[in-house]
Amino acid sequence: MEKATFAGGCFWGVEHLFNEIPGVIEAVSGYEGGHVDHPTYEQVCMGRTGHAEAVEVTYDPSKVTYEQLLNAFWNMHDPTTLNRQGPDMGHKYRSVIFYNSPEQEAAARKSKEEAQKFFERKIVTEIVPATSFWRAEEYHQRYFDKHPGHYSCHFVRGWVPEPTEEAKKA
């Protein structure tokens, strides 16, 4: 199993959509990219910790590739809005790919470059080394399963198609 971590606005929708992907073992809501150990939701909301609402994805690379997860990420939020997704505004809602290896970093940078072709505005997604991931409180986990019909600004938009075989070889 491998791990990948993404932030794309409110973690509830991002977590839900990643959990729908075959080959994803588990997607967990949490906080990453800040300077406080064991942050709470209240601390993150106050903007004092520097964390983004993030989702840590554990996946089976024999069933889903990191590149496929990247493609899903570009399609589940608007990577051209700085510190905002829908009605959610603030630094904790920024778009970030936290990479765990040089291979993930290279794949993320290549994917961002390819995805940019499908957006008129500049993609503002940060690509930074993973730091400590702090699991969010239990009431945030699988939020949409616990609260069916709850509004989400996340859904699969289909802005970025899967790369063709030729593009994968380039």
VMD Tcl script that draws the C-alpha trace (Angstrom):
set ca {
  {0.00 0.00 0.00}
  {1.07 3.58 -0.64}
  {-0.03 6.98 0.61}
  {-0.84 10.25 -1.13}
  {-2.07 13.46 0.47}
  {-4.17 16.20 -1.13}
  {-5.87 19.39 -0.01}
  {-8.62 20.85 -2.16}
  {-10.97 22.85 0.02}
  {-13.26 21.34 2.65}
  {-11.97 17.86 3.37}
  {-15.42 16.25 3.58}
  {-16.02 16.25 -0.19}
  {-12.43 15.42 -1.12}
  {-12.43 12.47 1.29}
  {-15.78 11.21 -0.02}
  {-14.71 11.34 -3.67}
  {-11.37 9.62 -3.07}
  {-13.15 6.87 -1.10}
  {-15.28 6.21 -4.21}
  {-12.24 5.33 -6.36}
  {-11.59 1.61 -6.85}
  {-8.17 0.77 -5.45}
  {-8.37 3.36 -2.67}
  {-8.22 1.47 0.62}
  {-9.10 4.50 2.74}
  {-9.21 8.26 2.51}
  {-9.03 10.08 5.85}
  {-9.75 13.73 6.67}
  {-7.09 15.64 8.57}
  {-4.71 18.56 8.68}
  {-1.31 19.04 7.05}
  {1.14 21.78 6.22}
  {1.05 23.70 9.48}
  {3.33 24.37 12.43}
  {1.33 23.02 15.40}
  {1.34 19.39 16.54}
  {-2.03 17.72 17.02}
  {-4.12 20.69 15.81}
  {-7.84 20.76 16.50}
  {-10.51 21.78 14.04}
  {-11.13 24.92 16.07}
  {-7.44 25.90 15.94}
  {-7.25 25.29 12.20}
  {-10.45 27.30 11.64}
  {-8.98 30.23 13.57}
  {-6.12 30.28 11.06}
  {-3.41 30.11 13.69}
  {-1.82 26.78 12.77}
  {-1.08 27.17 9.06}
  {-2.67 23.80 8.26}
  {-4.78 22.97 5.23}
  {-7.78 20.69 5.48}
  {-6.23 17.65 3.80}
  {-7.03 14.07 2.91}
  {-4.57 11.22 3.29}
  {-5.26 8.49 0.74}
  {-4.03 4.94 1.28}
  {-4.18 3.08 -2.01}
  {-3.18 -0.13 -3.73}
  {-0.89 0.86 -6.64}
  {-1.70 -2.40 -8.42}
  {-5.32 -1.21 -8.71}
  {-5.02 2.58 -9.02}
  {-1.97 4.64 -9.92}
  {-0.76 7.84 -8.33}
  {-1.31 9.50 -11.72}
  {-4.96 8.43 -11.65}
  {-5.32 9.91 -8.16}
  {-3.78 13.16 -9.43}
  {-6.25 13.22 -12.32}
  {-9.14 12.70 -9.91}
  {-7.80 15.53 -7.73}
  {-7.78 18.02 -10.62}
  {-11.37 17.07 -11.37}
  {-12.83 17.28 -7.86}
  {-12.09 20.92 -7.08}
  {-11.18 24.19 -8.80}
  {-7.38 24.41 -8.63}
  {-7.42 27.97 -10.02}
  {-8.99 29.62 -6.96}
  {-6.56 30.82 -4.31}
  {-7.54 29.80 -0.77}
  {-11.11 29.13 -1.79}
  {-13.50 26.41 -2.90}
  {-17.09 27.47 -3.49}
  {-18.31 29.33 -0.40}
  {-15.35 28.18 1.72}
  {-12.65 30.84 1.99}
  {-9.36 30.99 3.86}
  {-5.84 29.58 3.89}
  {-7.05 26.25 5.29}
  {-8.96 25.69 2.03}
  {-5.94 26.08 -0.24}
  {-5.16 23.58 -2.99}
  {-2.06 21.49 -2.21}
  {-0.43 18.25 -3.28}
  {1.80 16.97 -0.47}
  {4.33 14.57 -2.03}
  {6.01 11.68 -0.19}
  {8.82 10.90 -2.63}
  {10.78 12.38 -5.53}
  {8.66 10.20 -7.84}
  {5.43 11.66 -6.47}
  {6.84 15.17 -6.80}
  {7.80 14.62 -10.45}
  {4.43 13.04 -11.25}
  {2.57 15.90 -9.52}
  {4.52 18.59 -11.39}
  {4.00 16.83 -14.72}
  {0.31 16.34 -13.98}
  {-0.12 20.00 -13.03}
  {1.52 21.07 -16.28}
  {-0.79 18.78 -18.28}
  {-3.88 19.84 -16.33}
  {-3.12 23.54 -16.95}
  {-4.00 22.98 -20.63}
  {-7.64 22.51 -19.59}
  {-8.00 25.69 -17.50}
  {-8.10 29.27 -18.73}
  {-6.89 30.63 -15.39}
  {-3.56 29.69 -13.80}
  {-3.56 26.67 -11.50}
  {-2.49 27.87 -8.03}
  {-2.09 24.43 -6.45}
  {1.01 24.16 -4.28}
  {3.23 21.09 -4.65}
  {5.20 20.70 -1.42}
  {6.87 17.94 0.63}
  {4.58 16.05 2.97}
  {4.86 16.97 6.61}
  {3.02 15.45 9.56}
  {-0.55 14.48 8.78}
  {-2.88 14.88 11.73}
  {-6.12 12.90 11.58}
  {-9.17 15.12 12.08}
  {-11.70 14.50 14.83}
  {-13.92 11.43 14.36}
  {-17.04 13.47 13.54}
  {-15.26 14.67 10.35}
  {-14.50 11.13 9.12}
  {-16.88 9.83 6.41}
  {-18.97 12.94 7.01}
  {-21.20 12.45 3.95}
  {-21.94 8.85 4.90}
  {-23.09 10.10 8.31}
  {-25.05 13.07 6.86}
  {-26.60 12.05 3.52}
  {-27.75 14.87 1.30}
  {-25.38 17.42 2.88}
  {-24.23 20.09 0.47}
  {-20.77 19.78 -1.05}
  {-18.92 22.07 -3.41}
  {-16.97 18.98 -4.55}
  {-18.06 16.73 -7.36}
  {-16.38 15.18 -10.35}
  {-16.32 17.98 -12.90}
  {-14.48 16.18 -15.70}
  {-12.36 19.19 -16.61}
  {-9.21 17.14 -17.12}
  {-9.45 13.93 -19.16}
  {-7.34 10.86 -18.37}
  {-3.98 11.10 -20.17}
  {-3.73 9.18 -23.41}
  {-1.18 6.39 -23.77}
  {0.97 8.73 -25.89}
  {0.91 11.41 -23.20}
  {1.83 8.88 -20.52}
  {4.94 7.91 -22.52}
  {6.07 11.53 -23.06}
}
mol new
graphics top color blue
foreach p $ca { graphics top sphere $p radius 0.5 }
foreach p [lrange $ca 0 end-1] q [lrange $ca 1 end] { graphics top cylinder $p $q radius 0.2 }
display resetview
